[in-house]
Amino acid sequence: MTTQAESYEFQVETRQLLQLMINSIYSDKDLFLRELISNASDALDKLRLERFNDDTLDVDTSDLHIRIDLDATERTLTISDNGIGMSRDEVVNLIGKIANSGTAEFVRQLKEAQKEAEGEGATEELIGRFGVGFYSSFMVADRVTLITRRAGQAEATRWESAGEATYTIEALEEAPQGTSITLHLKPADPEDRLFDYTDPRKVREIVTRYSDFITWPIRMEALQVPTPEEGEEPPAPEFETVNSRKALWTRPASEVTDEEYAELYKRISHDWNDPLETIRLNIEGTLQYQALLFLPERATANLFSPDAKHGVQLYVNRVFVMDDAEELLPPYLRFVKGVVDSQDLALNVSREILQQDRQIESMRKRLTKRVLQSVKGLAANEPEKYTKFWDEFGRVLKEGLLQDFANRDAILEVSSFLTTHDPEKRTSLRDYVERMQEGQDKIYFLTGDSRQAIENSPYMEAFRAKELEVLLLTDPIDEVWVDGMPEFDGKQFQSVAKGEIDLDEKEEAEREEQKEQFSGLLTWMSGVLTEDVKEVRLSNRLTTSPACVVSDENDATPTLVNLYRAMGQPIPQERRILELNPKHALVEGLRTAHEARPEDPKLAETVELVHGMALLAEGTQPDDPARFVNLLATQLGESLNK
């Protein structure tokens, strides 16, 4: 027997609130089921806690669960739990609170939260404080019916509303313990992302996505049931648990197998391979959260795409909140996959956008540090794994040298580079510094397209002769970060292609004599090439090549200039410096010829050829390739006819 239903009218502000809920707050209508399952899970948690605190409470806690029933004919979805339930007063105060308060203040807070979510971030959590999650039902339902009975009480309560002007409350004499919510669904509308929520496959998909790790079993009718023999009664519906409940990050590490980690990794990453490394983090204190992160074995095809997604999923109390949580790890760690689950993270009103606050910043710093520590551990203890990792993700990790100054030293510590020391493997900067020759105070490097191109560069000649180790930097990102890197372990970085390099051990008197011998040639050549170079000088870095072109200490290299231009950020190319090898036969012959025939126009053409050859040697094209080829062909032809 039931009592007569009492009808109440929503106030104006509440109608505004419902319209916001239905039309504006949630970007994905599937989220209604996440909210209802979360509420049901909370009710089961509360019953278990109340039973623990009061062992005289007459309730059955042997099979606590959540159940979802679908009826395609009636177009209803019912979600029920056998948790704590609610009394009539609690229905009024919790579910009806929005309706009864009807305050403009609440709507104001909600609108502000929505506005900030679209701009700089969200305000305080409003769902838990006002029961807004329950009202997300009206995104997909024309009418919602709630029946609930509090554990230990006899009387039940029925609440119903179409989400428009009124709602009703009535008492029921009988109802199961817990809460059941029936949604009378709107017609499906794919254009409005309103799906058929009586389709069991669609509902299972939502449960798996958002609520798979909920502690309590979520049961639905089995998709496949035995077909009855002719004349037999159809079997009773069979229910099966559709969530895995395997929140591995909440279990002690000793109880989780490598196979279970690999299974979770493959599921969240859509990768066929096992993870290269598993990272666990459990933080307790004012901000509690657990993280289970994975370093993949292979890079994805879109890792360097502008729209590449981050791989970390965010959960709050095991409830899925978002994929690609960009706020939790910096962009240079976008290859990291995994899960972060927080117990008390502040979210915005729709639980979809993180607040930009100190909590997030604290988590980001801790997670970043832990990933870098893990990479360092691989380098120190598992070199084969580290080599695989660096081959796949080294280029991405080095982006952090430009983005994350706070962790720049840590990134350099875990980085490795090709060098002239060992053609078979890379080296760390720490090992490079330990091998530095006596008196060496700089870390020498050269950038280029490939190891072969760099090793054959004329800039390397003196370093090869002196057996000085040089870093061979072949990634495009190297051009950018290395120029802005002040030092490592107190040693400055020095490009072998920039500034003045003096590895020659000549006496000062010998140097002065050489400068005097070539002063006339250098002055004349500077005049010939005045549009192309800022200076012509003798080189101390060449041993076999006749000439090379170098940049001034603070100038951008041609490769860096081209890189910026390719990104749509053109920067002017400074005139560079032409260095001559005074011991080379071509340079010596040019000096002798100039002294003998200073007005010979062919000598000026030879100077152009020397400059063009120096550009080609470093991989740069002369400004006028056709003229360079014609001059070369002409001079070669004349030399053959002599």
C-alpha positions as CSV (number, residue, x, y, z in Angstrom):
1,M,0.0,0.0,0.0
2,T,1.2,3.5,-0.8
3,T,0.3,6.9,0.5
4,Q,-0.9,9.6,-1.8
5,A,1.9,11.3,-3.7
6,E,2.7,14.9,-2.8
7,S,3.5,17.2,-5.6
8,Y,6.0,20.0,-5.4
9,E,6.8,22.8,-7.9
10,F,10.4,23.6,-8.9
11,Q,11.4,27.2,-8.4
12,V,12.6,29.3,-11.2
13,E,16.3,29.0,-10.4
14,T,16.0,25.2,-10.3
15,R,14.5,25.1,-13.7
16,Q,17.5,27.1,-14.9
17,L,19.8,24.6,-13.2
18,L,18.1,21.6,-14.9
19,Q,18.4,23.3,-18.3
20,L,22.1,23.9,-17.6
21,M,22.6,20.3,-16.6
22,I,20.7,19.0,-19.7
23,N,22.2,21.3,-22.3
24,S,25.5,22.8,-21.2
25,I,27.5,21.2,-18.4
26,Y,28.3,17.7,-19.8
27,S,30.0,17.4,-23.2
28,D,29.3,13.7,-23.3
29,K,25.9,12.4,-22.5
30,D,27.3,8.9,-21.7
31,L,28.5,10.4,-18.5
32,F,25.1,10.1,-16.9
33,L,25.7,6.4,-16.3
34,R,29.1,7.1,-14.7
35,E,27.5,9.4,-12.3
36,L,24.7,7.0,-11.3
37,I,27.2,4.1,-10.9
38,S,29.4,6.3,-8.7
39,N,26.5,7.3,-6.5
40,A,25.5,3.6,-6.2
41,S,29.1,2.7,-5.3
42,D,29.2,5.4,-2.6
43,A,25.9,3.9,-1.2
44,L,27.5,0.5,-0.9
45,D,30.6,1.9,0.7
46,K,28.5,3.7,3.3
47,L,26.5,0.6,4.1
48,R,29.7,-1.4,4.7
49,L,31.1,1.4,6.9
50,E,27.8,1.7,8.9
51,R,27.6,-2.1,9.4
52,F,31.3,-2.0,10.6
53,N,30.5,0.7,13.1
54,D,27.2,-0.8,14.3
55,D,27.2,-4.6,14.4
56,T,23.6,-4.5,15.6
57,L,22.4,-3.1,12.3
58,D,20.1,-5.8,10.8
59,V,21.2,-5.7,7.1
60,D,22.6,-8.3,4.7
61,T,26.0,-7.3,3.4
62,S,26.8,-10.7,1.9
63,D,26.2,-9.8,-1.7
64,L,26.6,-6.1,-2.2
65,H,26.4,-5.1,-5.9
66,I,25.1,-2.8,-8.5
67,R,22.7,-4.0,-11.2
68,I,21.6,-2.5,-14.5
69,D,18.4,-3.6,-16.2
70,L,17.4,-2.7,-19.7
71,D,13.9,-2.8,-21.3
72,A,13.9,-2.0,-25.0
73,T,10.1,-2.3,-25.2
74,E,9.4,0.2,-22.5
75,R,12.6,2.1,-23.3
76,T,13.8,2.2,-19.7
77,L,17.2,1.8,-18.0
78,T,17.2,0.9,-14.3
79,I,20.3,1.0,-12.1
80,S,19.9,-0.4,-8.6
81,D,22.1,-1.1,-5.6
82,N,21.5,-2.8,-2.2
83,G,23.5,-0.2,-0.4
84,I,22.6,2.2,2.4
85,G,19.5,3.6,0.8
86,M,17.8,6.8,1.9
87,S,15.0,7.8,4.3
88,R,12.3,10.2,3.2
89,D,14.1,13.1,4.9
90,E,17.3,12.2,3.2
91,V,15.6,12.1,-0.2
92,V,14.3,15.6,0.4
93,N,17.6,16.9,1.7
94,L,19.9,15.1,-0.7
95,I,18.0,14.5,-3.9
96,G,15.5,17.2,-3.4
97,K,17.9,19.7,-2.0
98,I,18.3,21.5,-5.3
99,A,14.6,21.8,-5.7
100,N,14.0,22.9,-2.2
101,S,16.8,25.4,-2.0
102,G,16.0,27.0,-5.3
103,T,18.6,29.6,-4.6
104,A,20.0,32.0,-7.2
105,E,23.3,31.6,-5.4
106,F,23.6,28.0,-6.4
107,V,22.8,28.7,-10.1
108,R,25.3,31.6,-9.9
109,Q,28.1,29.2,-8.6
110,L,27.2,26.7,-11.3
111,K,27.4,29.2,-14.1
112,E,30.7,30.6,-12.8
113,A,32.1,27.0,-12.7
114,Q,31.0,26.4,-16.3
115,K,32.5,29.7,-17.4
116,E,35.8,29.1,-15.7
117,A,35.9,25.5,-17.1
118,E,35.8,27.1,-20.6
119,G,38.5,29.6,-19.7
120,E,41.2,29.3,-17.1
121,G,39.9,26.3,-15.1
122,A,37.0,25.2,-12.9
123,T,35.9,26.2,-9.4
124,E,35.1,24.0,-6.5
125,E,33.5,20.6,-6.8
126,L,29.8,21.1,-6.9
127,I,28.6,17.6,-7.8
128,G,29.2,16.0,-4.5
129,R,27.9,19.0,-2.5
130,F,24.6,19.4,-4.3
131,G,23.8,16.0,-5.8
132,V,24.1,17.4,-9.3
133,G,25.4,14.0,-10.7
134,F,22.0,12.5,-10.1
135,Y,20.4,15.2,-12.2
136,S,22.5,14.3,-15.2
137,S,19.9,11.6,-15.8
138,F,17.7,14.2,-17.4
139,M,20.2,14.5,-20.3
140,V,18.9,11.2,-21.6
141,A,15.5,10.7,-19.8
142,D,12.1,12.4,-20.1
143,R,11.2,11.1,-16.7
144,V,13.1,9.7,-13.7
145,T,11.7,7.5,-11.0
146,L,13.7,6.8,-7.8
147,I,12.7,4.2,-5.2
148,T,14.8,3.8,-2.1
149,R,14.7,2.3,1.4
150,R,17.3,3.0,4.0
151,A,19.0,0.0,5.5
152,G,17.4,-1.0,8.8
153,Q,14.1,0.9,8.1
154,A,10.8,-0.5,6.9
155,E,9.3,2.4,5.0
156,A,10.4,3.2,1.5
157,T,10.2,6.4,-0.6
158,R,9.3,7.0,-4.2
159,W,10.5,10.2,-6.0
160,E,9.6,11.1,-9.6
161,S,10.1,14.0,-11.9
162,A,10.1,14.9,-15.6
163,G,12.7,17.5,-14.9
164,E,10.4,20.4,-15.8
165,A,8.0,22.1,-13.5
166,T,7.2,19.6,-10.7
167,Y,8.3,16.5,-8.8
168,T,6.5,14.1,-6.6
169,I,7.3,12.2,-3.3
170,E,5.3,9.4,-1.8
171,A,5.8,6.7,0.8
172,L,5.9,3.0,0.0
173,E,5.3,0.2,2.4
174,E,7.6,-2.2,0.6
175,A,10.8,-2.0,-1.4
176,P,14.1,-3.7,-1.5
177,Q,16.9,-2.3,0.7
178,G,19.0,0.3,-1.3
179,T,18.1,2.5,-4.2
180,S,16.8,1.9,-7.7
181,I,16.6,4.6,-10.4
182,T,14.6,4.1,-13.5
183,L,15.2,6.3,-16.5
184,H,12.4,6.6,-19.1
185,L,14.7,7.3,-22.0
186,K,14.4,9.9,-24.7
187,P,14.4,8.7,-28.3
188,A,17.9,8.1,-29.7
189,D,19.4,11.0,-31.6
190,P,22.9,10.3,-33.0
191,E,23.3,13.9,-34.2
192,D,23.0,15.0,-30.6
193,R,25.2,12.1,-29.3
194,L,22.1,10.7,-27.6
195,F,22.5,6.9,-28.1
196,D,20.1,4.0,-27.6
197,Y,20.8,3.3,-23.9
198,T,18.7,0.2,-24.0
199,D,21.3,-1.4,-26.2
200,P,23.3,-3.8,-23.8
201,R,26.4,-3.5,-25.9
202,K,26.4,0.3,-25.7
203,V,25.8,0.2,-21.9
204,R,28.6,-2.3,-21.4
205,E,30.9,-0.1,-23.4
206,I,30.2,2.8,-21.1
207,V,30.6,0.7,-18.0
208,T,33.9,-0.6,-19.2
209,R,35.2,2.8,-20.1
210,Y,34.2,4.7,-17.0
211,S,33.5,2.3,-14.2
212,D,35.6,-0.8,-14.9
213,F,37.6,-0.5,-11.7
214,I,34.7,0.2,-9.3
215,T,35.1,-2.0,-6.2
216,W,31.7,-3.5,-6.4
217,P,30.4,-5.9,-9.1
218,I,28.2,-4.3,-11.7
219,R,25.9,-6.9,-13.1
220,M,23.9,-7.0,-16.3
221,E,21.9,-9.7,-18.0
222,A,24.1,-12.1,-20.0
223,L,24.3,-11.4,-23.7
224,Q,24.2,-15.0,-24.6
225,V,21.7,-17.4,-22.9
226,P,20.9,-21.0,-23.7
227,T,18.1,-21.4,-26.2
228,P,15.2,-23.4,-24.7
229,E,14.1,-26.7,-26.2
230,E,10.7,-26.8,-27.9
231,G,8.0,-26.8,-25.2
232,E,10.4,-25.7,-22.5
233,E,9.9,-22.5,-20.5
234,P,12.4,-19.7,-21.2
235,P,15.2,-19.8,-18.6
236,A,15.3,-17.1,-15.9
237,P,17.7,-14.3,-16.9
238,E,21.3,-14.9,-16.1
239,F,23.3,-12.0,-14.8
240,E,27.1,-11.5,-15.1
241,T,29.6,-9.1,-13.7
242,V,30.7,-6.7,-16.5
243,N,33.4,-4.7,-14.7
244,S,36.8,-6.2,-14.2
245,R,37.3,-4.6,-10.7
246,K,41.0,-5.0,-11.2
247,A,42.4,-1.7,-10.0
248,L,46.0,-3.0,-9.8
249,W,47.4,0.2,-8.4
250,T,45.4,-0.3,-5.2
251,R,46.8,-3.7,-4.5
252,P,50.2,-4.4,-2.9
253,A,52.9,-4.8,-5.6
254,S,53.8,-8.3,-4.2
255,E,50.3,-9.5,-5.1
256,V,50.3,-8.3,-8.8
257,T,51.9,-10.4,-11.5
258,D,53.8,-9.1,-14.6
259,E,51.1,-10.7,-16.7
260,E,48.4,-8.6,-14.9
261,Y,50.5,-5.4,-15.5
262,A,50.9,-6.3,-19.1
263,E,47.2,-7.0,-19.5
264,L,46.3,-3.6,-18.1
265,Y,48.9,-1.8,-20.2
266,K,47.7,-3.4,-23.4
267,R,44.1,-2.5,-22.6
268,I,44.8,1.2,-21.9
269,S,47.4,1.7,-24.6
270,H,46.0,-0.5,-27.4
271,D,49.5,-1.9,-27.9
272,W,50.2,-5.5,-28.8
273,N,53.6,-5.5,-27.0
274,D,54.3,-5.8,-23.3
275,P,55.5,-2.6,-21.6
276,L,59.2,-2.0,-21.4
277,E,59.0,-0.8,-17.8
278,T,56.3,-0.6,-15.1
279,I,56.4,2.3,-12.6
280,R,54.3,2.4,-9.4
281,L,53.8,5.4,-7.2
282,N,51.7,5.6,-4.0
283,I,51.5,9.1,-2.3
284,E,49.9,9.6,1.0
285,G,49.3,12.8,3.0
286,T,47.2,15.9,2.4
287,L,46.9,14.8,-1.3
288,Q,46.5,11.1,-1.8
289,Y,46.9,9.4,-5.1
290,Q,48.3,6.3,-6.7
291,A,49.9,6.0,-10.1
292,L,50.6,3.0,-12.3
293,L,52.7,4.2,-15.3
294,F,54.3,2.3,-18.2
295,L,57.2,3.0,-20.5
296,P,56.2,1.5,-23.9
297,E,58.6,-0.7,-25.9
298,R,57.7,1.1,-29.2
299,A,56.9,4.6,-30.2
300,T,53.5,5.2,-31.8
301,A,53.3,6.4,-35.4
302,N,51.9,9.8,-34.4
303,L,54.3,10.6,-31.6
304,F,55.6,13.7,-33.3
305,S,52.3,14.7,-34.7
306,P,50.9,18.1,-33.5
307,D,47.7,16.3,-32.3
308,A,49.5,13.5,-30.5
309,K,47.7,12.5,-27.4
310,H,49.1,12.0,-23.9
311,G,48.8,8.5,-22.6
312,V,47.8,9.0,-18.9
313,Q,44.2,8.3,-17.8
314,L,42.8,10.1,-14.7
315,Y,40.5,8.4,-12.2
316,V,39.0,9.7,-9.0
317,N,38.2,7.0,-6.5
318,R,38.4,4.4,-9.3
319,V,36.0,6.3,-11.5
320,F,37.3,7.2,-14.9
321,V,37.4,11.0,-15.5
322,M,39.4,11.6,-18.6
323,D,41.8,10.2,-21.2
324,D,44.9,12.2,-22.2
325,A,45.3,14.1,-18.9
326,E,47.8,16.6,-20.3
327,E,48.1,18.4,-16.9
328,L,49.6,15.4,-15.2
329,L,52.8,15.0,-17.3
330,P,54.7,17.5,-19.4
331,P,54.5,17.2,-23.2
332,Y,58.0,15.6,-23.5
333,L,56.7,12.6,-21.5
334,R,53.7,12.2,-23.8
335,F,54.7,8.6,-24.6
336,V,54.2,7.4,-21.0
337,K,51.0,5.4,-20.6
338,G,49.2,4.6,-17.4
339,V,46.7,5.5,-14.8
340,V,46.6,8.1,-12.0
341,D,43.9,7.6,-9.4
342,S,43.3,10.3,-6.7
343,Q,41.1,10.2,-3.7
344,D,40.6,13.9,-3.2
345,L,41.5,15.7,-6.4
346,A,39.4,18.9,-7.1
347,L,37.5,18.8,-10.3
348,N,35.0,21.1,-12.0
349,V,31.3,20.7,-12.0
350,S,31.2,18.1,-14.7
351,R,34.3,16.2,-13.5
352,E,35.8,16.7,-17.0
353,I,38.4,19.5,-16.6
354,L,41.0,19.6,-13.9
355,Q,41.5,22.7,-11.8
356,Q,44.8,24.4,-12.3
357,D,45.9,24.5,-8.7
358,R,48.7,23.5,-6.5
359,Q,47.4,20.0,-6.2
360,I,47.9,19.4,-9.9
361,E,51.2,21.1,-10.0
362,S,52.4,18.9,-7.1
363,M,51.3,15.7,-8.8
364,R,52.9,16.8,-12.1
365,K,56.2,17.4,-10.4
366,R,56.2,14.1,-8.5
367,L,55.1,12.0,-11.5
368,T,57.7,13.7,-13.8
369,K,60.5,13.1,-11.3
370,R,59.5,9.5,-10.8
371,V,59.5,8.8,-14.6
372,L,63.0,10.3,-15.0
373,Q,64.2,8.3,-12.0
374,S,62.9,5.2,-13.7
375,V,64.8,6.0,-16.9
376,K,67.9,6.6,-14.9
377,G,67.5,3.2,-13.2
378,L,67.3,1.6,-16.6
379,A,70.5,3.3,-17.8
380,A,72.4,2.2,-14.7
381,N,71.0,-1.3,-14.2
382,E,69.4,-2.5,-17.5
383,P,71.4,-1.1,-20.4
384,E,69.7,-3.2,-23.0
385,K,66.3,-1.9,-21.9
386,Y,67.6,1.6,-21.8
387,T,69.0,1.4,-25.3
388,K,65.6,0.3,-26.6
389,F,64.0,3.1,-24.7
390,W,66.4,5.7,-26.0
391,D,66.2,4.5,-29.6
392,E,62.4,5.0,-29.5
393,F,61.9,8.0,-27.2
394,G,65.2,9.9,-26.9
395,R,64.2,12.6,-29.3
396,V,61.0,13.3,-27.4
397,L,62.7,13.3,-24.0
398,K,65.2,15.9,-25.2
399,E,62.3,18.3,-25.8
400,G,62.3,18.6,-22.1
401,L,65.6,20.4,-22.2
402,L,63.7,23.3,-23.8
403,Q,60.5,23.0,-21.9
404,D,61.4,22.0,-18.3
405,F,64.2,24.0,-16.9
406,A,63.6,22.6,-13.4
407,N,64.4,19.1,-14.6
408,R,67.0,20.0,-17.2
409,D,69.9,18.5,-15.2
410,A,67.9,15.3,-14.6
411,I,67.1,15.0,-18.3
412,L,70.8,15.5,-19.2
413,E,71.7,12.8,-16.7
414,V,69.5,10.2,-18.4
415,S,70.4,11.3,-22.0
416,S,72.9,9.5,-24.2
417,F,74.7,10.6,-27.3
418,L,76.7,9.3,-30.2
419,T,80.4,10.3,-29.9
420,T,83.7,9.8,-31.7
421,H,84.8,7.6,-28.7
422,D,83.0,4.4,-29.7
423,P,81.2,3.9,-33.0
424,E,79.1,1.0,-31.6
425,K,77.3,2.7,-28.8
426,R,76.1,5.9,-27.2
427,T,77.6,7.5,-24.1
428,S,76.3,9.5,-21.2
429,L,77.5,13.0,-20.5
430,R,78.8,11.7,-17.2
431,D,81.0,9.2,-18.9
432,Y,82.1,11.8,-21.4
433,V,83.3,14.1,-18.7
434,E,85.2,11.3,-17.0
435,R,87.1,10.6,-20.2
436,M,88.0,14.3,-20.9
437,Q,91.7,14.8,-21.5
438,E,93.9,16.6,-19.1
439,G,93.4,20.4,-19.4
440,Q,90.1,20.0,-21.4
441,D,87.5,22.3,-20.0
442,K,84.7,22.1,-22.6
443,I,82.3,19.5,-23.9
444,Y,82.8,19.5,-27.6
445,F,79.9,18.8,-30.0
446,L,78.9,19.1,-33.6
447,T,75.4,18.9,-35.1
448,G,74.4,17.4,-38.4
449,D,72.1,15.2,-40.4
450,S,73.9,11.9,-39.7
451,R,76.9,10.4,-38.0
452,Q,78.7,9.9,-41.3
453,A,78.1,13.5,-42.4
454,I,79.5,14.8,-39.1
455,E,82.5,12.6,-38.9
456,N,83.5,13.6,-42.5
457,S,83.1,17.3,-41.7
458,P,86.2,19.5,-42.0
459,Y,85.4,20.9,-38.5
460,M,86.4,17.5,-37.1
461,E,89.9,17.4,-38.5
462,A,91.9,18.9,-35.6
463,F,89.8,17.1,-33.0
464,R,90.4,13.8,-34.8
465,A,94.2,14.6,-34.9
466,K,94.2,15.4,-31.2
467,E,92.0,12.4,-30.3
468,L,89.5,14.7,-28.6
469,E,86.1,13.2,-28.1
470,V,83.2,15.1,-29.8
471,L,79.4,14.6,-29.3
472,L,77.7,13.8,-32.6
473,L,74.3,15.3,-32.4
474,T,72.0,14.2,-35.2
475,D,68.5,14.9,-34.0
476,P,66.8,18.2,-35.2
477,I,66.0,19.1,-31.6
478,D,69.8,19.1,-30.8
479,E,70.2,22.2,-32.8
480,V,67.9,24.0,-30.5
481,W,68.6,22.8,-27.0
482,V,72.4,22.7,-27.1
483,D,72.9,26.4,-27.8
484,G,70.9,27.3,-24.8
485,M,72.5,24.8,-22.4
486,P,74.9,26.6,-20.1
487,E,76.9,23.7,-18.8
488,F,77.0,20.1,-17.4
489,D,78.9,19.3,-14.3
490,G,80.7,22.6,-14.6
491,K,81.8,22.1,-18.2
492,Q,80.5,24.4,-20.9
493,F,79.3,23.1,-24.2
494,Q,81.3,24.2,-27.2
495,S,80.4,23.7,-30.9
496,V,83.4,22.7,-33.0
497,A,81.8,24.7,-35.8
498,K,81.4,28.0,-34.0
499,G,83.8,30.6,-32.6
500,E,87.5,30.3,-32.5
501,I,88.9,26.9,-31.8
502,D,92.7,26.8,-31.1
503,L,94.1,23.3,-30.6
504,D,97.4,24.1,-32.3
505,E,100.5,24.1,-30.1
506,K,102.5,26.5,-32.2
507,E,104.6,29.1,-30.4
508,E,103.4,32.7,-30.3
509,A,106.2,33.8,-32.5
510,E,105.3,31.2,-35.2
511,R,101.6,32.3,-35.0
512,E,102.5,36.0,-35.6
513,E,104.8,35.1,-38.5
514,Q,102.0,33.1,-40.1
515,K,99.5,35.9,-39.7
516,E,101.9,38.4,-41.2
517,Q,102.5,36.1,-44.2
518,F,98.8,35.8,-45.0
519,S,97.6,39.2,-44.0
520,G,97.5,40.5,-47.5
521,L,95.6,37.5,-48.8
522,L,93.1,37.7,-45.9
523,T,92.4,41.4,-46.5
524,W,92.0,40.9,-50.2
525,M,89.7,37.9,-49.9
526,S,87.6,39.7,-47.3
527,G,87.0,42.4,-49.9
528,V,86.1,39.9,-52.6
529,L,83.6,38.1,-50.3
530,T,82.3,41.2,-48.5
531,E,78.7,40.4,-49.3
532,D,79.0,36.8,-48.2
533,V,81.3,36.7,-45.1
534,K,82.1,39.0,-42.2
535,E,85.7,38.0,-42.0
536,V,88.4,35.8,-43.5
537,R,90.9,34.4,-41.1
538,L,93.4,31.6,-40.6
539,S,92.1,28.4,-39.1
540,N,93.4,26.3,-36.2
541,R,90.8,23.6,-36.6
542,L,91.7,22.4,-40.1
543,T,94.4,19.8,-41.0
544,T,93.5,18.5,-44.4
545,S,90.7,20.7,-45.9
546,P,91.6,24.0,-47.5
547,A,88.8,26.0,-45.9
548,C,85.6,25.9,-43.8
549,V,82.8,28.3,-42.9
550,V,82.1,28.9,-39.2
551,S,79.5,30.9,-37.3
552,D,80.4,33.4,-34.7
553,E,80.1,32.3,-31.1
554,N,76.6,33.7,-30.6
555,D,75.2,33.3,-34.1
556,A,72.6,30.7,-35.1
557,T,73.9,27.9,-37.4
558,P,72.4,27.6,-40.9
559,T,70.7,24.3,-39.8
560,L,69.0,26.2,-36.9
561,V,68.0,29.0,-39.2
562,N,66.4,26.5,-41.6
563,L,64.7,24.7,-38.7
564,Y,63.0,27.9,-37.5
565,R,62.0,28.9,-41.0
566,A,60.4,25.5,-41.5
567,M,58.3,26.2,-38.4
568,G,57.2,29.5,-39.8
569,Q,59.6,31.6,-37.6
570,P,62.1,33.1,-40.0
571,I,65.2,34.6,-38.4
572,P,67.9,36.5,-40.3
573,Q,71.0,34.6,-41.3
574,E,74.1,36.4,-40.1
575,R,77.2,36.6,-42.4
576,R,79.6,34.0,-41.3
577,I,83.4,33.6,-41.2
578,L,85.6,31.9,-43.8
579,E,88.6,30.1,-42.2
580,L,91.6,29.1,-44.3
581,N,94.1,26.2,-43.7
582,P,97.5,27.9,-44.2
583,K,99.2,24.6,-44.7
584,H,97.0,23.5,-47.6
585,A,98.5,23.6,-51.1
586,L,95.4,25.5,-52.5
587,V,95.6,28.2,-49.9
588,E,99.4,28.5,-50.2
589,G,99.1,28.6,-54.0
590,L,96.4,31.3,-53.8
591,R,98.6,33.4,-51.6
592,T,101.6,33.1,-54.0
593,A,99.4,33.9,-57.1
594,H,97.8,36.9,-55.4
595,E,101.2,38.3,-54.5
596,A,102.3,37.8,-58.1
597,R,99.1,38.8,-60.0
598,P,96.9,40.8,-57.6
599,E,94.7,42.2,-60.5
600,D,94.0,38.8,-62.1
601,P,90.2,38.4,-62.2
602,K,90.6,34.6,-62.3
603,L,91.9,34.8,-58.7
604,A,88.7,36.4,-57.5
605,E,86.7,33.6,-59.2
606,T,89.0,31.1,-57.4
607,V,88.1,32.8,-54.1
608,E,84.4,32.3,-54.9
609,L,85.1,28.6,-55.6
610,V,87.0,28.2,-52.2
611,H,84.0,29.7,-50.4
612,G,81.5,27.6,-52.3
613,M,83.5,24.4,-51.6
614,A,83.6,25.3,-47.9
615,L,79.8,25.6,-47.9
616,L,79.4,22.3,-49.7
617,A,81.7,20.6,-47.2
618,E,79.4,21.5,-44.3
619,G,76.3,20.5,-46.3
620,T,75.2,24.0,-47.2
621,Q,74.4,25.0,-50.8
622,P,76.1,28.1,-52.3
623,D,73.7,31.1,-52.8
624,D,74.0,30.8,-56.5
625,P,74.7,27.1,-57.4
626,A,74.6,27.7,-61.1
627,R,77.3,30.3,-61.0
628,F,79.4,28.0,-58.8
629,V,79.1,25.2,-61.3
630,N,79.9,27.4,-64.2
631,L,83.0,28.8,-62.5
632,L,84.2,25.3,-61.6
633,A,83.6,24.0,-65.1
634,T,85.5,26.9,-66.6
635,Q,88.5,26.6,-64.4
636,L,88.7,22.9,-64.8
637,G,88.5,23.2,-68.5
638,E,91.3,25.8,-68.6
639,S,93.5,23.7,-66.4
640,L,93.2,20.8,-68.8
641,N,94.1,22.9,-71.8
642,K,97.3,24.2,-70.3
